């Protein structure tokens, strides 16, 4: 068709190779910019993840908890103990296992709102390898109709184009919902950006206060013998030099000050706004946790009593934050890989092996088992189990 002709002209065909196409360029250090936000991803990651303990802990907790969940591969009839897709997910590439691959994918989604998985091989079946690509280096190339026709992966001016117009695209793009962008996702880190700035500024203020011997500043008042309140230029320069050399910084904490005639030290106490500074920092920390969906109680933040105990907070963390993320990502990955193997597959977390949900899972199994009006097939369907061979009740 004519539209297909124009699409082929816009996207270069991806070369056939059994090694990751981004391998030759990822050895160089560099960073690109995303087009969907006024804050570049590198700066937000540095400020909110590398430079902020609350943001770092939120991303680590969610990504590690989500990646640690065991996964079930099944179709409508059975669970697969042995399957090429299951083997691929368990051993995606020589450098990563399942948990490491999905931890990187979840972290990219939390930090940037976008996750990209590259499939290597797969011309005659399941791909040979899976790789998570950095979101800040990827750029979507839209076609004439607005749908993506390719993805450009760039590092230090070197670029590789992935053609995604075929039946089995080599890139799986997973994105969070963005109300104002058709192509890129909106991350929790962007929503928490202002709170991160407040928290980091409060930390810098506290560090500056500690460098000043953990005391507020003061003023030196000069009263000359003749009633004049002005120092001569050389006297002023000498006083400033001595203050910087002998009475500032943590190493000079507690050193007595010797004032000559006419000089008087007036200490300045903490103002009410200074006393509220720590509360402002704690409030910013709770806002960061709120944006990521992590109960503040699990981060050890004071002043939070939303949940009665830690066990309840942990259950809410898995039910409201971890599981929705895992279900979304695994469903998208399963749909993408189904196109390679030619059969409809379902990849989902095994809730029976989540310790935080064991109590409610036991109650559900007990209720279903005691329901005498349900057939065996209906019970298995309610519990998320595949239908038994020849069972017509669960259809």
The 8 nearest C-alpha neighbors of each residue, nearest first, counted from 0:
[[1, 3, 2, 4, 5, 6, 7, 8],
 [2, 0, 4, 3, 5, 6, 7, 8],
 [3, 1, 5, 4, 0, 6, 143, 7],
 [4, 2, 6, 0, 1, 5, 7, 8],
 [3, 5, 1, 7, 2, 6, 8, 0],
 [6, 4, 8, 2, 7, 3, 9, 1],
 [7, 5, 3, 9, 8, 4, 2, 10],
 [8, 6, 4, 5, 9, 10, 3, 11],
 [7, 9, 5, 6, 10, 4, 11, 3],
 [10, 8, 6, 7, 5, 11, 142, 148],
 [11, 9, 7, 8, 149, 162, 148, 6],
 [10, 12, 162, 13, 160, 9, 7, 8],
 [13, 11, 162, 14, 10, 161, 160, 7],
 [12, 14, 161, 162, 11, 15, 160, 159],
 [15, 13, 16, 12, 20, 161, 11, 160],
 [14, 16, 13, 17, 120, 119, 122, 12],
 [17, 15, 18, 14, 120, 119, 20, 19],
 [16, 18, 120, 119, 19, 15, 127, 128],
 [19, 17, 16, 20, 119, 22, 120, 128],
 [18, 20, 21, 22, 119, 17, 130, 16],
 [19, 21, 22, 18, 23, 16, 159, 119],
 [22, 20, 19, 24, 23, 25, 159, 152],
 [21, 23, 19, 24, 20, 25, 26, 18],
 [24, 22, 21, 25, 26, 20, 19, 27],
 [23, 25, 26, 22, 21, 27, 154, 157],
 [26, 24, 27, 22, 23, 21, 154, 28],
 [25, 27, 24, 28, 23, 22, 154, 21],
 [28, 26, 25, 24, 29, 154, 155, 23],
 [29, 27, 26, 30, 25, 154, 155, 24],
 [30, 28, 155, 154, 27, 31, 136, 25],
 [31, 29, 136, 135, 154, 41, 32, 28],
 [30, 32, 136, 135, 33, 29, 154, 153],
 [33, 31, 39, 135, 34, 40, 30, 136],
 [32, 34, 35, 135, 39, 40, 36, 31],
 [33, 35, 36, 32, 37, 138, 39, 183],
 [34, 36, 33, 183, 180, 37, 184, 182],
 [37, 35, 38, 34, 39, 33, 40, 189],
 [36, 38, 39, 35, 34, 33, 40, 32],
 [39, 37, 36, 40, 43, 42, 189, 33],
 [40, 38, 32, 41, 42, 33, 37, 43],
 [39, 41, 43, 42, 44, 135, 38, 111],
 [40, 42, 44, 43, 39, 45, 30, 135],
 [43, 41, 45, 44, 40, 39, 46, 38],
 [44, 42, 46, 40, 45, 47, 41, 39],
 [43, 45, 48, 41, 47, 42, 46, 40],
 [44, 46, 49, 42, 43, 48, 50, 47],
 [47, 45, 50, 43, 44, 48, 42, 49],
 [48, 46, 51, 44, 54, 43, 45, 50],
 [47, 49, 55, 44, 54, 51, 50, 45],
 [48, 50, 45, 51, 46, 47, 44, 55],
 [51, 49, 46, 48, 45, 47, 52, 199],
 [50, 52, 47, 48, 54, 53, 49, 55],
 [51, 53, 55, 54, 56, 50, 48, 49],
 [54, 52, 56, 55, 51, 57, 284, 287],
 [55, 53, 57, 48, 47, 56, 51, 52],
 [56, 54, 48, 52, 53, 58, 57, 51],
 [55, 57, 59, 53, 54, 58, 60, 52],
 [58, 56, 54, 60, 59, 55, 53, 61],
 [57, 59, 61, 55, 56, 60, 62, 54],
 [60, 58, 56, 62, 57, 61, 63, 55],
 [59, 61, 57, 63, 58, 62, 56, 64],
 [60, 62, 64, 58, 59, 63, 65, 321],
 [63, 61, 102, 65, 59, 105, 64, 106],
 [62, 64, 66, 60, 65, 61, 59, 102],
 [63, 65, 61, 67, 62, 66, 60, 68],
 [64, 66, 62, 63, 67, 321, 68, 61],
 [67, 65, 98, 102, 63, 101, 64, 68],
 [66, 68, 64, 65, 98, 63, 69, 102],
 [69, 67, 66, 65, 348, 70, 64, 353],
 [70, 68, 349, 348, 67, 71, 352, 66],
 [69, 71, 348, 347, 349, 68, 346, 72],
 [70, 72, 347, 346, 349, 348, 73, 69],
 [73, 71, 346, 79, 345, 78, 85, 70],
 [74, 72, 78, 345, 79, 77, 344, 71],
 [73, 75, 344, 76, 77, 345, 343, 78],
 [74, 76, 385, 77, 73, 386, 344, 345],
 [75, 77, 385, 386, 74, 387, 388, 78],
 [78, 76, 385, 73, 74, 75, 79, 386],
 [79, 77, 73, 72, 80, 74, 385, 71],
 [78, 80, 81, 73, 72, 82, 77, 85],
 [79, 81, 78, 82, 85, 72, 71, 73],
 [82, 80, 79, 85, 83, 86, 84, 78],
 [81, 83, 85, 84, 79, 86, 80, 72],
 [84, 82, 86, 85, 87, 125, 81, 124],
 [85, 83, 87, 86, 82, 88, 125, 336],
 [86, 84, 88, 82, 87, 83, 89, 72],
 [85, 87, 83, 89, 84, 88, 90, 82],
 [88, 86, 84, 91, 90, 85, 89, 83],
 [87, 89, 85, 91, 86, 90, 97, 84],
 [88, 90, 97, 86, 87, 96, 91, 85],
 [91, 89, 96, 87, 88, 92, 97, 86],
 [92, 90, 129, 87, 128, 88, 89, 96],
 [93, 91, 128, 94, 95, 90, 129, 130],
 [92, 94, 95, 91, 90, 96, 128, 129],
 [95, 93, 92, 96, 91, 99, 90, 100],
 [96, 94, 92, 99, 93, 100, 91, 97],
 [95, 97, 90, 99, 98, 89, 100, 91],
 [96, 98, 89, 100, 99, 88, 90, 101],
 [97, 99, 66, 101, 100, 96, 102, 67],
 [100, 98, 102, 96, 97, 101, 95, 103],
 [99, 101, 97, 103, 102, 98, 95, 96],
 [100, 102, 104, 66, 103, 98, 99, 105],
 [101, 103, 62, 66, 99, 105, 104, 100],
 [102, 104, 106, 101, 100, 105, 107, 99],
 [105, 103, 101, 107, 102, 106, 114, 131],
 [104, 106, 108, 102, 62, 107, 103, 101],
 [105, 107, 109, 103, 108, 104, 62, 102],
 [108, 106, 110, 104, 105, 109, 114, 111],
 [109, 107, 112, 113, 105, 114, 106, 111],
 [110, 108, 106, 107, 186, 112, 187, 111],
 [109, 111, 107, 188, 108, 186, 106, 112],
 [112, 110, 186, 113, 108, 107, 109, 40],
 [111, 113, 186, 108, 184, 185, 175, 174],
 [114, 112, 174, 108, 111, 184, 173, 134],
 [113, 115, 173, 108, 107, 104, 172, 174],
 [116, 114, 172, 132, 171, 131, 173, 170],
 [115, 117, 131, 171, 130, 170, 132, 129],
 [118, 116, 170, 130, 129, 169, 131, 119],
 [117, 119, 129, 169, 126, 128, 120, 170],
 [120, 118, 128, 126, 127, 17, 19, 129],
 [119, 121, 126, 127, 17, 122, 118, 16],
 [126, 120, 122, 125, 124, 123, 127, 339],
 [121, 123, 120, 124, 126, 125, 339, 167],
 [124, 122, 121, 125, 339, 340, 120, 126],
 [125, 123, 121, 340, 339, 122, 126, 341],
 [124, 126, 121, 339, 340, 84, 83, 127],
 [121, 127, 125, 120, 119, 128, 118, 124],
 [126, 128, 120, 119, 121, 125, 129, 87],
 [129, 127, 119, 92, 91, 126, 118, 130],
 [128, 130, 118, 91, 117, 92, 119, 116],
 [131, 129, 117, 116, 132, 118, 128, 92],
 [130, 132, 116, 115, 104, 117, 100, 133],
 [133, 131, 115, 116, 134, 130, 117, 114],
 [134, 132, 135, 136, 131, 137, 107, 115],
 [133, 135, 137, 136, 113, 132, 114, 107],
 [136, 134, 133, 31, 137, 33, 32, 40],
 [137, 135, 31, 153, 134, 152, 133, 30],
 [136, 138, 152, 134, 151, 135, 153, 150],
 [139, 137, 151, 150, 152, 140, 136, 33],
 [138, 140, 150, 141, 149, 147, 151, 137],
 [139, 141, 149, 147, 150, 148, 138, 142],
 [142, 140, 147, 145, 146, 148, 139, 143],
 [141, 143, 145, 144, 148, 146, 147, 6],
 [142, 144, 145, 141, 146, 6, 5, 2],
 [143, 145, 142, 146, 141, 147, 2, 6],
 [146, 144, 142, 141, 143, 147, 181, 148],
 [145, 147, 141, 142, 144, 148, 143, 140],
 [148, 146, 141, 140, 142, 149, 139, 145],
 [147, 149, 163, 164, 142, 141, 140, 10],
 [150, 148, 162, 140, 163, 161, 147, 10],
 [149, 151, 139, 161, 140, 160, 138, 152],
 [152, 150, 160, 138, 137, 159, 153, 158],
 [151, 153, 137, 159, 158, 136, 160, 138],
 [154, 152, 158, 136, 157, 151, 156, 159],
 [153, 155, 157, 156, 29, 24, 136, 158],
 [156, 154, 157, 29, 153, 27, 30, 28],
 [155, 157, 154, 153, 158, 29, 31, 24],
 [158, 156, 154, 153, 155, 24, 159, 152],
 [157, 159, 153, 152, 156, 151, 154, 160],
 [158, 160, 152, 151, 153, 161, 157, 21],
 [159, 161, 151, 150, 162, 152, 149, 158],
 [162, 160, 150, 149, 13, 163, 151, 159],
 [161, 163, 149, 12, 13, 164, 10, 11],
 [164, 162, 168, 149, 148, 165, 161, 169],
 [163, 165, 148, 162, 168, 166, 149, 6],
 [166, 164, 167, 163, 168, 162, 169, 148],
 [165, 167, 168, 164, 338, 163, 339, 169],
 [168, 166, 165, 338, 339, 169, 163, 335],
 [169, 167, 163, 170, 165, 166, 164, 162],
 [168, 170, 118, 117, 167, 163, 171, 161],
 [171, 169, 117, 168, 116, 172, 118, 115],
 [170, 172, 116, 115, 173, 117, 335, 169],
 [173, 171, 115, 114, 170, 174, 116, 113],
 [174, 172, 114, 113, 115, 171, 328, 175],
 [175, 173, 113, 184, 112, 114, 183, 172],
 [174, 176, 184, 112, 185, 177, 113, 186],
 [175, 177, 184, 185, 178, 174, 112, 183],
 [176, 178, 185, 184, 180, 179, 175, 183],
 [179, 177, 180, 176, 181, 185, 184, 175],
 [180, 178, 177, 181, 35, 185, 176, 183],
 [179, 181, 177, 182, 183, 178, 35, 184],
 [182, 180, 183, 179, 177, 178, 184, 145],
 [181, 183, 180, 184, 139, 147, 35, 174],
 [184, 182, 180, 181, 174, 35, 113, 185],
 [185, 183, 175, 112, 174, 177, 176, 113],
 [186, 184, 112, 177, 175, 176, 189, 187],
 [185, 187, 112, 111, 188, 189, 109, 110],
 [188, 186, 190, 189, 291, 290, 109, 191],
 [187, 189, 191, 186, 190, 110, 192, 109],
 [190, 188, 192, 187, 191, 186, 185, 43],
 [189, 191, 187, 188, 192, 290, 186, 193],
 [190, 192, 188, 287, 194, 189, 193, 290],
 [193, 191, 189, 195, 194, 190, 188, 196],
 [194, 192, 196, 195, 191, 197, 190, 189],
 [193, 195, 283, 197, 191, 196, 192, 287],
 [196, 194, 192, 198, 193, 197, 47, 199],
 [195, 197, 193, 199, 194, 198, 200, 192],
 [198, 196, 194, 200, 195, 199, 201, 193],
 [199, 197, 195, 201, 280, 200, 196, 283],
 [198, 200, 202, 196, 201, 197, 195, 203],
 [201, 199, 203, 197, 202, 198, 196, 204],
 [200, 202, 204, 198, 199, 203, 280, 197],
 [203, 201, 199, 205, 200, 204, 206, 198],
 [202, 204, 206, 200, 205, 201, 207, 199],
 [203, 205, 201, 207, 202, 206, 200, 208],
 [206, 204, 208, 202, 203, 207, 201, 209],
 [205, 207, 203, 209, 208, 204, 202, 210],
 [206, 208, 210, 204, 205, 209, 203, 211],
 [209, 207, 213, 205, 211, 206, 210, 204],
 [210, 208, 213, 206, 212, 211, 207, 205],
 [209, 211, 249, 248, 207, 208, 212, 206],
 [210, 212, 248, 208, 209, 213, 249, 247],
 [211, 213, 252, 249, 209, 214, 210, 248],
 [214, 212, 209, 208, 211, 210, 215, 249],
 [215, 213, 212, 211, 216, 208, 209, 268],
 [216, 214, 268, 267, 269, 217, 213, 208],
 [215, 217, 267, 214, 266, 218, 268, 211],
 [216, 218, 266, 267, 265, 215, 219, 264],
 [219, 217, 265, 264, 220, 266, 216, 267],
 [220, 218, 264, 263, 265, 262, 221, 217],
 [219, 221, 263, 262, 218, 264, 222, 265],
 [222, 220, 262, 261, 228, 223, 263, 219],
 [221, 223, 261, 228, 226, 227, 262, 220],
 [224, 222, 227, 226, 261, 225, 228, 221],
 [223, 225, 226, 222, 261, 227, 260, 228],
 [224, 226, 223, 227, 222, 228, 261, 229],
 [225, 227, 223, 224, 222, 228, 229, 221],
 [228, 226, 223, 225, 229, 222, 224, 221],
 [227, 229, 222, 221, 223, 226, 230, 220],
 [228, 230, 227, 231, 221, 223, 222, 235],
 [231, 229, 235, 234, 232, 228, 221, 233],
 [230, 232, 234, 233, 235, 229, 236, 237],
 [233, 231, 235, 234, 236, 230, 237, 229],
 [232, 234, 236, 235, 231, 237, 230, 238],
 [235, 233, 237, 231, 232, 236, 230, 238],
 [234, 236, 232, 238, 233, 237, 230, 231],
 [237, 235, 233, 239, 238, 234, 240, 232],
 [236, 238, 240, 234, 235, 239, 233, 241],
 [239, 237, 235, 241, 240, 236, 234, 242],
 [240, 238, 242, 236, 241, 237, 243, 235],
 [241, 239, 237, 243, 238, 242, 244, 236],
 [240, 242, 244, 238, 243, 239, 245, 237],
 [241, 243, 246, 239, 240, 244, 245, 238],
 [244, 242, 240, 247, 241, 245, 246, 239],
 [245, 243, 241, 242, 240, 246, 247, 239],
 [246, 244, 242, 241, 243, 247, 251, 254],
 [245, 247, 242, 251, 243, 244, 254, 248],
 [248, 246, 243, 251, 211, 245, 242, 244],
 [249, 247, 210, 211, 250, 251, 212, 252],
 [248, 250, 210, 212, 252, 251, 211, 209],
 [249, 251, 248, 252, 247, 212, 210, 246],
 [252, 250, 249, 246, 254, 248, 247, 245],
 [251, 253, 212, 249, 250, 254, 248, 246],
 [254, 252, 255, 251, 212, 246, 250, 249],
 [253, 255, 251, 252, 256, 246, 245, 250],
 [256, 254, 253, 257, 246, 252, 251, 245],
 [257, 255, 258, 254, 246, 245, 264, 242],
 [256, 258, 255, 259, 262, 254, 260, 263],
 [259, 257, 262, 256, 260, 263, 261, 264],
 [258, 260, 262, 261, 257, 263, 221, 256],
 [261, 259, 262, 258, 223, 222, 263, 224],
 [260, 262, 222, 223, 221, 259, 263, 224],
 [263, 261, 221, 260, 220, 258, 259, 222],
 [262, 264, 220, 219, 221, 265, 261, 258],
 [265, 263, 219, 218, 220, 266, 262, 217],
 [264, 266, 218, 217, 219, 263, 267, 220],
 [267, 265, 217, 218, 264, 268, 216, 215],
 [268, 266, 217, 216, 215, 265, 269, 218],
 [269, 267, 215, 270, 266, 216, 217, 214],
 [270, 268, 273, 274, 215, 271, 267, 272],
 [269, 271, 273, 272, 268, 274, 267, 275],
 [270, 272, 274, 273, 275, 269, 276, 268],
 [273, 271, 275, 270, 274, 276, 269, 279],
 [274, 272, 270, 276, 275, 271, 269, 277],
 [273, 275, 271, 272, 276, 270, 269, 277],
 [276, 274, 272, 278, 273, 277, 279, 271],
 [277, 275, 279, 273, 278, 274, 280, 272],
 [278, 276, 280, 279, 275, 281, 274, 201],
 [277, 279, 281, 275, 280, 276, 282, 274],
 [280, 278, 276, 282, 277, 281, 283, 275],
 [279, 281, 277, 283, 198, 278, 282, 201],
 [280, 282, 284, 278, 283, 279, 277, 285],
 [281, 283, 279, 285, 284, 280, 278, 286],
 [284, 282, 194, 286, 280, 281, 285, 198],
 [285, 283, 281, 287, 282, 286, 280, 53],
 [286, 284, 288, 282, 287, 283, 289, 295],
 [287, 285, 289, 283, 288, 284, 290, 194],
 [286, 288, 284, 290, 191, 289, 285, 194],
 [287, 289, 285, 293, 291, 286, 290, 292],
 [290, 288, 286, 292, 287, 291, 285, 293],
 [289, 291, 287, 288, 187, 292, 191, 286],
 [292, 290, 288, 289, 187, 293, 287, 57],
 [293, 291, 289, 290, 320, 288, 294, 316],
 [292, 294, 288, 291, 316, 295, 289, 57],
 [293, 295, 296, 297, 312, 292, 288, 316],
 [296, 294, 298, 297, 300, 288, 285, 293],
 [295, 297, 299, 294, 298, 300, 303, 309],
 [296, 298, 295, 299, 294, 309, 312, 293],
 [299, 297, 295, 296, 300, 294, 56, 53],
 [298, 300, 296, 297, 301, 295, 303, 294],
 [299, 301, 295, 298, 296, 302, 303, 281],
 [302, 300, 303, 299, 281, 296, 295, 304],
 [301, 303, 304, 300, 281, 296, 295, 282],
 [304, 302, 301, 305, 296, 295, 300, 306],
 [305, 303, 306, 302, 307, 296, 308, 301],
 [304, 306, 303, 307, 296, 294, 312, 295],
 [307, 305, 304, 308, 312, 311, 309, 296],
 [306, 308, 311, 305, 304, 309, 312, 310],
 [309, 307, 311, 310, 306, 312, 304, 296],
 [308, 310, 312, 311, 313, 297, 296, 307],
 [311, 309, 313, 312, 308, 314, 355, 307],
 [310, 312, 314, 313, 309, 308, 306, 315],
 [313, 311, 309, 315, 310, 314, 306, 316],
 [312, 314, 316, 310, 315, 311, 309, 317],
 [313, 315, 311, 355, 317, 316, 312, 318],
 [316, 314, 318, 312, 313, 317, 319, 311],
 [317, 315, 313, 314, 320, 319, 318, 293],
 [316, 318, 321, 314, 315, 320, 319, 322],
 [317, 319, 315, 322, 316, 320, 314, 321],
 [320, 318, 316, 315, 317, 321, 323, 322],
 [321, 319, 316, 317, 292, 323, 322, 318],
 [320, 322, 317, 324, 65, 323, 61, 325],
 [321, 323, 325, 324, 318, 317, 326, 320],
 [324, 322, 326, 325, 321, 320, 327, 319],
 [323, 325, 327, 322, 321, 326, 328, 320],
 [326, 324, 322, 328, 327, 323, 329, 65],
 [327, 325, 323, 329, 324, 328, 330, 322],
 [326, 328, 324, 330, 325, 329, 323, 331],
 [327, 329, 331, 325, 330, 326, 332, 324],
 [330, 328, 332, 326, 331, 346, 327, 347],
 [331, 329, 333, 327, 328, 332, 326, 346],
 [330, 332, 334, 328, 329, 333, 335, 327],
 [331, 333, 329, 335, 334, 330, 336, 328],
 [334, 332, 330, 336, 335, 331, 346, 345],
 [335, 333, 337, 331, 332, 336, 330, 338],
 [334, 336, 332, 333, 337, 338, 331, 171],
 [337, 335, 333, 339, 338, 334, 332, 340],
 [338, 336, 334, 339, 340, 343, 335, 342],
 [337, 339, 336, 341, 335, 340, 167, 334],
 [338, 340, 336, 337, 125, 124, 341, 167],
 [339, 341, 124, 337, 125, 342, 338, 336],
 [340, 342, 338, 339, 337, 343, 124, 336],
 [343, 341, 337, 340, 344, 338, 339, 74],
 [342, 344, 337, 74, 341, 345, 334, 338],
 [345, 343, 74, 337, 73, 333, 342, 346],
 [344, 346, 73, 72, 333, 74, 347, 330],
 [347, 345, 72, 333, 329, 71, 330, 70],
 [346, 348, 71, 70, 329, 326, 345, 349],
 [349, 347, 70, 69, 350, 71, 68, 326],
 [348, 350, 351, 70, 69, 352, 71, 347],
 [351, 349, 353, 352, 348, 356, 360, 68],
 [350, 352, 349, 353, 360, 357, 356, 354],
 [351, 353, 350, 349, 354, 69, 68, 357],
 [352, 354, 350, 355, 356, 351, 357, 68],
 [355, 353, 357, 356, 352, 351, 358, 350],
 [356, 354, 314, 353, 357, 313, 317, 310],
 [357, 355, 354, 353, 358, 359, 360, 314],
 [356, 358, 360, 354, 359, 355, 361, 353],
 [359, 357, 361, 360, 356, 362, 355, 354],
 [358, 360, 362, 361, 357, 356, 363, 364],
 [359, 361, 357, 363, 362, 358, 356, 364],
 [362, 360, 364, 358, 359, 363, 357, 365],
 [361, 363, 359, 365, 360, 364, 366, 358],
 [364, 362, 360, 366, 365, 361, 367, 359],
 [365, 363, 361, 367, 366, 362, 368, 360],
 [364, 366, 362, 368, 363, 367, 361, 369],
 [367, 365, 363, 369, 364, 368, 362, 370],
 [366, 368, 364, 370, 369, 365, 378, 363],
 [367, 369, 365, 366, 370, 364, 378, 371],
 [370, 368, 366, 367, 371, 365, 364, 372],
 [369, 371, 367, 372, 368, 373, 366, 378],
 [372, 370, 373, 369, 368, 374, 367, 375],
 [371, 373, 370, 374, 369, 377, 375, 378],
 [374, 372, 371, 370, 377, 378, 375, 376],
 [373, 375, 377, 376, 378, 372, 392, 371],
 [374, 376, 378, 377, 379, 373, 392, 393],
 [375, 377, 393, 392, 379, 374, 378, 386],
 [378, 376, 380, 393, 374, 379, 375, 373],
 [379, 377, 375, 381, 380, 376, 367, 373],
 [380, 378, 384, 382, 376, 377, 381, 375],
 [379, 381, 377, 383, 378, 382, 384, 393],
 [382, 380, 378, 379, 383, 377, 384, 367],
 [383, 381, 379, 380, 384, 378, 364, 367],
 [382, 384, 380, 381, 379, 385, 378, 386],
 [383, 385, 379, 382, 380, 386, 381, 77],
 [386, 384, 76, 77, 75, 387, 383, 380],
 [385, 387, 76, 393, 376, 390, 388, 384],
 [388, 386, 390, 389, 385, 76, 376, 77],
 [387, 389, 390, 386, 76, 77, 391, 385],
 [388, 390, 387, 391, 386, 392, 76, 376],
 [391, 389, 387, 388, 392, 386, 376, 393],
 [392, 390, 394, 393, 389, 376, 386, 388],
 [391, 393, 376, 394, 390, 377, 374, 375],
 [394, 392, 376, 377, 391, 380, 386, 390],
 [393, 391, 392, 390, 386, 376, 377, 380]]
